[in-house]
Amino acid sequence: MSAEPGAATIEARGLTRKFGAHTAVKGIDLELKRGEVLGFLGPNGAGKTTTMQMLTGNLAPTGGAINICGIDLLEAPVAAKARIGYLPEHPPLYREFTVDEYLLLAAKLHRVPRARCREAVETSKRRCGLANSGAKLLGTLSRGFQQRVGIAQAIVHGPDVVILDEPTVGLDPHQIREIRSLIRELGGKHSVILSTHILPEVEAVCDRVQILHHGNVVYGDTIAALKRSRGGSAVLLGLQRAPSLDTLAAIPGIAQVHAVSPVLFRVDFRPHDDATERLAAQAAKNDWGLFQISPVHTSLEDVFVQLTRHEEVD
């Protein structure tokens, strides 16, 4: 049976993977509920691929536990894997197969009952915008349609969890929009983990984000909460009669000041110290001609860089 709406479909606790003396994943926790799309982020070498390989049962963890819809992946791997659909970065396509032949093979490999295979193939094609492509050879399809076929094979057996690794790499802008829309639609019935380096993609389709760095989780929350945690940390300040940068920087709570123009400044606050009111009060007191004070909108890219900028040197 499928997990109930809002129920956890993936629960990983203390997930660890060592390769000799190197620890690629360091005791991370991960939870995903039905109907959620989780953005799984991190710079190269952060441990994302290793984690996804463990979650899909393709790599045994050195330590920790993984439950898929309440099924222990290590104790009952066949039953647990039946709940998972996986699209690796390079879709495992056979170019000489037609779409129908390939998806039928995928359905059989996923142990869909023989009587339901054709129905499962038609359903996955319809959901992925492939209803009229069944007779086409995979080798003749565009990259965007090949990605659609890759996603169709990942959902042909009706899994609870769909894990997508870089699903829009190499696609043109129109294809990217179509795949993003499909991912958003998948999130309505499945739990989705989306691993990507395209940060605007995460903002467009994901509900939550988990950022890995050197095998550790450095952030895990909703995108809105992530922005709030860093939001309000800077303002754009407009002054007609601006004092020196040192004078502005001396106001309590201000970390640094950058001149954007002779009358416009970016003012960064110290952590957990919003100095907006102090700035406004000083501007009024000293007749600096305040004409603008507005928050600087923090992008996911800004936050990602802040959390992962300190790279280790080999």
C-alpha distance (Angstrom), angle and dihedral (degrees) to the residues before:
residue distance angle dihedral
M1 . . .
S2 3.80 . .
A3 3.78 122.8 .
E4 3.79 116.1 -93.8
P5 3.82 118.9 -106.6
G6 3.80 108.7 -78.7
A7 3.81 92.5 14.1
A8 3.80 119.3 128.0
T9 3.79 112.9 -96.8
I10 3.81 96.0 178.2
E11 3.78 126.8 32.2
A12 3.78 117.3 173.1
R13 3.78 120.0 175.4
G14 3.80 127.9 -172.3
L15 3.80 91.8 -11.1
T16 3.79 109.4 -172.2
R17 3.79 134.4 171.5
K18 3.78 126.6 -176.2
F19 3.79 128.2 -170.6
G20 3.78 103.9 -164.4
A21 3.79 107.6 -60.5
H22 3.80 92.4 -14.0
T23 3.82 119.4 91.0
A24 3.80 107.1 -154.0
V25 3.82 96.5 177.7
K26 3.80 119.4 29.8
G27 3.78 114.4 -156.4
I28 3.79 99.3 -60.7
D29 3.81 126.6 176.6
L30 3.78 123.0 -144.6
E31 3.79 132.0 178.1
L32 3.77 129.2 180.0
K33 3.80 128.6 -176.9
R34 3.78 130.0 -154.4
G35 3.79 111.3 -86.3
E36 3.81 94.7 25.8
V37 3.79 127.9 119.4
L38 3.80 110.1 -154.5
G39 3.79 120.8 -161.5
F40 3.80 108.8 -143.9
L41 3.79 108.8 -158.6
G42 3.76 141.2 173.1
P43 3.80 141.7 126.1
N44 3.80 120.1 -89.6
G45 3.79 109.8 -66.1
A46 3.81 93.7 23.5
G47 3.82 93.2 121.4
K48 3.83 100.2 -104.2
T49 3.80 97.6 128.0
T50 3.79 92.3 43.3
T51 3.80 90.0 51.5
M52 3.80 93.2 48.9
Q53 3.80 90.7 48.6
M54 3.80 88.9 54.2
L55 3.81 93.5 46.0
T56 3.81 91.1 51.9
G57 3.81 93.7 47.0
N58 3.81 94.5 -113.0
L59 3.80 93.3 115.7
A60 3.78 127.3 34.5
P61 3.82 115.2 -127.6
T62 3.79 119.3 -123.5
G63 3.78 88.1 -138.9
G64 3.78 142.0 -5.2
A65 3.79 136.0 52.4
I66 3.81 135.1 -87.2
N67 3.79 124.0 -161.6
I68 3.79 121.5 -172.7
C69 3.83 110.2 -164.2
G70 3.78 88.4 -24.5
I71 3.82 94.1 -48.8
D72 3.81 117.6 121.4
L73 3.80 105.5 -123.5
L74 3.80 93.4 -153.7
E75 3.80 96.1 46.7
A76 3.82 98.3 39.8
P77 3.82 105.9 20.8
V78 3.82 97.5 162.2
A79 3.80 93.8 52.1
A80 3.80 92.7 43.6
K81 3.82 95.1 47.0
A82 3.80 90.1 51.7
R83 3.83 86.6 68.8
I84 3.83 93.1 55.1
G85 3.80 132.9 80.7
Y86 3.80 117.5 -168.2
L87 3.79 133.5 -166.1
P88 3.82 110.9 -174.0
E89 3.79 120.3 -154.7
H90 3.80 90.4 -94.8
P91 3.84 108.4 44.0
P92 3.83 111.2 -126.1
L93 3.81 95.1 -122.8
Y94 3.81 130.3 160.6
R95 3.80 104.2 -142.3
E96 3.81 94.1 -156.8
F97 3.83 92.5 57.3
T98 3.77 124.9 88.4
V99 3.79 117.4 -123.7
D100 3.80 90.8 -105.2
E101 3.82 93.6 48.2
Y102 3.77 92.3 49.2
L103 3.79 96.1 46.8
L104 3.80 91.3 45.9
L105 3.80 88.9 53.7
A106 3.82 89.8 48.2
A107 3.81 90.6 50.8
K108 3.80 91.3 52.0
L109 3.81 92.5 46.8
H110 3.80 88.1 51.6
R111 3.82 88.0 53.2
V112 3.76 96.2 -116.7
P113 3.84 105.9 170.7
R114 3.82 110.3 -96.0
A115 3.81 92.1 -120.5
R116 3.82 90.5 56.8
C117 3.82 100.4 41.5
R118 3.80 97.3 94.7
E119 3.79 92.2 46.0
A120 3.82 90.7 48.5
V121 3.81 91.4 50.8
E122 3.80 92.9 49.5
T123 3.80 91.9 47.5
S124 3.81 94.0 50.5
K125 3.81 91.0 46.3
R126 3.79 91.7 51.3
R127 3.79 93.2 48.7
C128 3.80 91.7 49.1
G129 3.79 97.3 46.0
L130 3.80 94.2 -107.2
A131 3.82 100.3 115.4
N132 3.82 92.7 121.0
S133 3.80 97.2 37.2
G134 3.79 102.3 71.1
A135 3.82 95.9 110.1
K136 3.81 95.7 45.7
L137 3.79 121.2 106.9
L138 3.80 112.9 -115.5
G139 3.80 90.3 -131.8
T140 3.80 91.2 61.2
L141 3.81 95.6 52.0
S142 3.80 124.5 101.7
R143 3.80 118.3 -109.6
G144 3.79 89.9 -103.0
F145 3.80 93.4 54.7
Q146 3.80 90.9 44.8
Q147 3.81 87.7 56.4
R148 3.80 88.6 50.7
V149 3.81 89.6 53.1
G150 3.80 89.1 48.8
I151 3.79 90.6 54.3
A152 3.82 90.9 44.3
Q153 3.82 90.8 57.3
A154 3.80 88.9 49.5
I155 3.82 92.6 56.3
V156 3.81 101.7 31.6
H157 3.81 92.0 102.6
G158 3.81 94.6 47.6
P159 3.82 98.1 -111.8
D160 3.79 123.9 -169.5
V161 3.80 92.2 -137.2
V162 3.82 127.3 44.1
I163 3.82 117.5 -168.8
L164 3.81 116.2 -165.5
D165 3.80 122.6 -171.5
E166 3.82 114.0 -159.8
P167 3.84 94.3 -33.0
T168 3.83 96.2 175.0
V169 3.82 101.5 44.7
G170 3.80 110.9 133.2
L171 3.80 95.9 9.8
D172 3.79 125.8 129.9
P173 3.84 119.7 -116.4
H174 3.83 93.7 -95.9
Q175 3.81 92.1 49.8
I176 3.81 90.9 46.9
R177 3.81 91.2 54.6
E178 3.80 90.9 49.6
I179 3.81 93.8 49.4
R180 3.82 91.4 46.2
S181 3.79 89.9 52.4
L182 3.80 89.3 50.0
I183 3.81 91.9 50.4
R184 3.79 90.3 50.4
E185 3.82 89.5 51.0
L186 3.81 91.1 49.3
G187 3.79 89.1 55.4
G188 3.79 89.3 65.2
K189 3.80 94.5 67.6
H190 3.78 104.6 15.8
S191 3.77 138.7 40.7
V192 3.80 108.8 -109.4
I193 3.79 131.2 -159.5
L194 3.79 111.6 -165.1
S195 3.79 118.2 -167.5
T196 3.79 112.8 -168.0
H197 3.79 144.2 141.3
I198 3.81 91.2 -143.9
L199 3.78 101.9 96.4
P200 3.84 97.4 -172.5
E201 3.80 85.5 57.8
V202 3.79 90.2 59.6
E203 3.79 91.5 49.5
A204 3.81 89.9 49.4
V205 3.80 100.1 50.8
C206 3.82 112.3 13.0
D207 3.79 131.5 91.6
R208 3.79 96.3 -165.8
V209 3.77 137.4 16.7
Q210 3.78 132.8 -147.7
I211 3.80 116.8 -167.5
L212 3.80 121.2 -160.1
H213 3.79 125.0 -162.9
H214 3.80 124.3 177.1
G215 3.80 90.3 -15.2
N216 3.81 95.3 -52.1
V217 3.80 130.5 105.1
V218 3.81 105.0 -117.1
Y219 3.81 95.3 175.2
G220 3.79 137.0 12.6
D221 3.81 122.8 169.5
T222 3.79 142.8 88.7
I223 3.78 117.4 -50.7
A224 3.80 89.9 -118.8
A225 3.81 90.7 54.1
L226 3.78 90.8 46.4
K227 3.78 91.0 55.7
R228 3.80 91.8 45.2
S229 3.79 90.6 52.0
R230 3.78 89.1 58.6
G231 3.79 98.0 25.4
G232 3.78 120.1 101.9
S233 3.81 89.1 32.1
A234 3.80 92.6 113.1
V235 3.80 139.7 25.5
L236 3.77 136.2 -162.8
L237 3.81 106.6 -124.3
G238 3.81 124.2 -161.0
L239 3.84 117.9 -163.4
Q240 3.79 125.7 172.5
R241 3.83 91.8 -161.3
A242 3.77 102.4 30.5
P243 3.81 122.4 -171.5
S244 3.80 122.5 -141.6
L245 3.80 119.7 -64.2
D246 3.81 88.5 -114.2
T247 3.80 90.7 57.2
L248 3.79 91.5 53.0
A249 3.80 92.6 44.4
A250 3.82 90.3 53.4
I251 3.82 92.0 65.6
P252 3.84 108.5 107.0
G253 3.81 113.5 -98.3
I254 3.79 96.5 24.4
A255 3.81 116.7 120.8
Q256 3.78 100.8 -177.3
V257 3.80 143.6 -18.0
H258 3.81 128.7 -144.6
A259 3.80 124.7 -169.3
V260 3.81 111.2 -128.9
S261 3.81 91.2 176.9
P262 3.83 134.7 -18.1
V263 3.81 89.6 -79.9
L264 3.82 103.0 26.1
F265 3.80 126.6 72.6
R266 3.79 138.2 179.1
V267 3.80 108.3 -137.9
D268 3.82 118.0 -165.1
F269 3.79 118.2 -158.6
R270 3.77 128.5 -145.0
P271 3.83 115.1 -102.8
H272 3.83 113.5 -72.4
D273 3.81 92.1 -0.4
D274 3.81 115.3 106.1
A275 3.81 104.9 -166.9
T276 3.82 96.4 -178.6
E277 3.83 95.0 114.7
R278 3.80 92.1 46.3
L279 3.80 90.3 51.0
A280 3.79 92.2 50.4
A281 3.80 92.1 46.5
Q282 3.81 92.7 51.0
A283 3.80 91.4 46.8
A284 3.81 91.3 52.8
K285 3.81 93.7 43.2
N286 3.81 93.9 50.4
D287 3.82 97.0 37.0
W288 3.81 94.4 -122.0
G289 3.81 91.4 159.3
L290 3.80 98.6 -114.0
F291 3.83 109.7 -156.2
Q292 3.80 102.3 156.1
I293 3.79 138.8 27.3
S294 3.79 115.3 161.4
P295 3.80 135.0 154.2
V296 3.77 118.7 -100.7
H297 3.80 107.7 -122.4
T298 3.78 110.2 -125.5
S299 3.80 115.8 -141.2
L300 3.77 125.3 -151.0
E301 3.79 86.7 -112.6
D302 3.82 90.6 58.6
V303 3.79 91.2 51.2
F304 3.80 93.5 44.7
V305 3.79 91.5 53.0
Q306 3.81 92.1 47.2
L307 3.79 92.1 51.9
T308 3.81 97.6 43.7
R309 3.79 106.3 28.9
H310 3.80 97.1 105.7
E311 3.78 103.6 82.7
E312 3.77 123.5 -172.9
V313 3.80 116.3 -121.1
D314 3.80 115.4 -132.5
